[in-house]
Every structure is written in structure tokens, then in C-alpha cells.
Amino acid sequence: MDPRNLTRRQVLATASAGAVASMSRAIPAYGNLVKKAGKPAILGGQPVRQNKGWPEWPHWDQEVVDAVVKTTKSRIWCRIQSASGTVPTFEKQFAEMMGTKHCVATGSGTQALHTCVEALGIGPGDEVITSPYTDPGTIAAILSARALPVLADLDRRSYQLDPADVQRRITENTRAIMPVHMMGQPCDMQSIMRIAKQHHLPVIEDACQAHLAEYQGKVIGTIGDVGCYSFQSSKTIACGEGGGIIGNDDDLMDKCYTVHNHGTSRRGLTEVIGPKYRMNEFEAAVLLAQLPGVRERFARRNANAAYLTERLKDIPVVVPQKLYEGTTAGSFYLYATTYHKEHFNNADRAVFLKALAAEGVSLSPYIARGLHREPWVDHILESPVYKKMYSPERLRQYREQLPCPMCDAVCEEMAMLWASGPLLADKADMDDIADAIEKIYENRDLLRL
């Protein structure tokens, strides 16, 4: 089935089937692979993929250029100059696309997250549970409010927060849960929302990688109290930088607007503490010009990802990301797999990746080490400010509870494809990826020698 000819309904069905396959299968017998001719390119053989590029990202076309020129000539460059400018228009259209009542556009995904933390009244002495396997912007949003990011460990196969570890790390000072939808795929939101309800905690969805992903009939970002997105240049909807908050709670979203507008409300009164996080009109112009083609690109990525997952199902050296039951579509910001060295003569991941790159297909690690292993931990634990806000016992306990062994394993095993552009390629390009992986796997004994 060619992904370019699928309807949206067929795409979602195909993606769902791929999700179930990657989620439930045990490691099968691998004696039925079709042998790929030739020795590995790294040993002098012919590469699987030669002189072929990938669809470039971020996306632009003449409509994007025209939109920026139009905004430039209008001299309306700031959202407060016009109630019908590009930022308010984008907010309206993005909220409609996501199925929510409100959207507040910000200058980045990190700004969106920090705005929500502040709008929820979270601050010194408070704790927010989130993932160690994410962009530093996730914890920056919490640290900027002088709250404490509590890092829960991962499900090793989905790369998402382990709800059981989230439950274990809740204390009397926990004020919110911030799940991160890694690679653009949904977390186990059913379990996370159950825990949040049990402890009366708001949920801030870090959906910065997960535009239009769907879980149990809902768009990711609409399940928690608020959802936050990034429009940084690598994301599947991009404008260089930029972010957005969506939600249905009138009062909370009004607070988000006030916080992001240096504490000044829509009523024109400066009411609370707040940074200046407004999106500018040029970013919104770029986003608005992209929106008409967003769903078609989203559908193509899902179809290509489902096809690639099917092609890889009998090649044990890499296993695609586990998707939770109820995942009907993903953003596929990244197409992620786990490298299993036991199926590659226990060779280091770097050996596999180098041999694969010689075939013209580049997978790579992603996050080198979890945030629990970064220097910011020592910085805050030794900071006079944090020593004033948190007891010596809590800070000592915080350090002791930092280890996240499953996150460490994910960092060591990850082999992923930057997917925003490449998953927009043709079916033949997906075959190149699978053929190259299969060829390297079949020749693992030669590569060992």
C-alpha cells in the first residue's frame, strides 16, 4: 500500500496496526529474512543508498515567503498592534485544529511550559514531576519558577514516563505532573491522569514534539489541564522558534495570557508577576502559511512510519518505539528504535551506526545522558536560593533519589531517525532504510571480524 494514496482514515488505521505490532510482539525466529546481495559498504561493498537526499526541513514554499513579506509591509510586527494580526489569527486557527477553546502563542515551547507553571501558582517549595529524558527546556520551565523538578524514571521500551515511578515520587509538596510525549508519541496518559486525579494534581502536557498525535480518541495536549507545543525549526510544525498553549479552562487560559503578557491581563491591568513571552507577528505568519498542508504531511509521516515498522518487524537488531494501546497516530518528530547489541555480536552501538551510515542511511543516538546526570543538579543543590526554599533533608533526599537506571539504558540503546523531513519521502526511501539495516544485520559476523 503506497502511503501517498491513503486517506486519513486509512492512515490512522495503518498507524494503529503498526503501533499494536510494535507493542505486543515477542522476539520471533529470524530465519526467514530475504538475503541482501553484497558485502557491507564499510568493507568495500556497494551502498544500499547512493546519491539520494531526503526532503528538506523546515518546510517552506512561496506562500510562506509571501506571508512574511505581507507582514513586513503591514508594519504590524507585534501582537498588541492588532486584534486581527497574524498571532491572534494563528491562535484561533490552531485552537480549532486541535479541538480546544483557547490558544496562547508564545516565543518558544519552554516559554509555554513556564507560563503554565506560573499560571497554576507553582513556585518556591513546590515540586513538579517530569521526565529526565527530554529537552532541558522542560525542567527550565520548572526551575524558572524556583520550583523543584522531580525526575521519574522511564518505561525502557516506550521512552516515556513510567507511571509507577511517578506514583512513587509524589510527596506532600507535589503540585503538578508534567508528562513529556517523547518522539511525538503519546505517554501512558490513562495511567497518568488516574494518578493525577487520585492526588488532585493538575497535568501540564509537554507536547512540544507531539503535534496532532492522538490517543484514545483525543489529541495530545487536550487530555491534561493544558498542553504545550514547540514550533522550533526541527519540529513538525515550525517557525524557527515559537510555542503555544492550548486548553479549555477559561480561567486558567486567561491566566496564561496574563502571565505571558508581562503580567498584564486582557483588561489592560498589570495584575501578576509575569515575563514577556509574546510570539511575534513574523513567526505567526510563517505558521499560518504552513497550516493548510499540515495534515497531509502528518498523514504521510504516519503512513511511512507504519510501513517502516512493518519492514523492520523481523530484524531483531533494532526494535521500534513501543506505542501505548489507544495510540492511533503520532507526530513522528523522530522515528525511534532500541538497538539490541545481543543481536549484533554484542558490538557497541557505534559500530552498528557507522556501518549503517556507510550504506547511506544515518541513524543516531539522541540524548547522550538523562537530565539527572547534568550539572544543573549540583547548581541548584548548592544554590543559596534553593537552600532557603528547601530543607537540608529534602535536598539530601533529592540527590539520593536521582538515579534513573531505565533512562540510562534508553540513552545507551537509542538509534533514531530525525523524521520531520525524512518521513515525508517516498516508500522506496523507507525501503532503503529497512534494506540497509537488514543488510548490516545479515553481515554482522563479517563486521565483527
Protein Blocks (a to p, Z undefined) as FASTA:
>chain_A
ZZklpcfklmmmmmmmmmmmmmmpccddfklbccdehidfknopacfbghiacddddddd
fklmmmmmmmmmnopabfklpckbmklmmmmmmmmmnopabdcddfbfklmmmmmmmmno
paehiacdddfbdcfklmmmmmmnopacddddddfklopacfklmmmmpcfkbcbdcddd
ehhiacdfklmmmmmmmnopacdddfklmghiaeehiaehilmmbdcddfbfkbmbdehi
acddddfblklmmmmmmmmngoiafkopafbdcddfbdcfklmmmmmmmmmmmmmmmmmm
mmmmmmmmmmmmmmmkbccddddehiabdfklaacddddfklngopafklmmmmmmmnop
acddfbfbafklcfklmmmmmpmklmmmpcfklmmmmmmmmpcfklmmmmmmgccddfkl
mmmmcfklmmmmmmmmmmmmmmmmmmmZZ
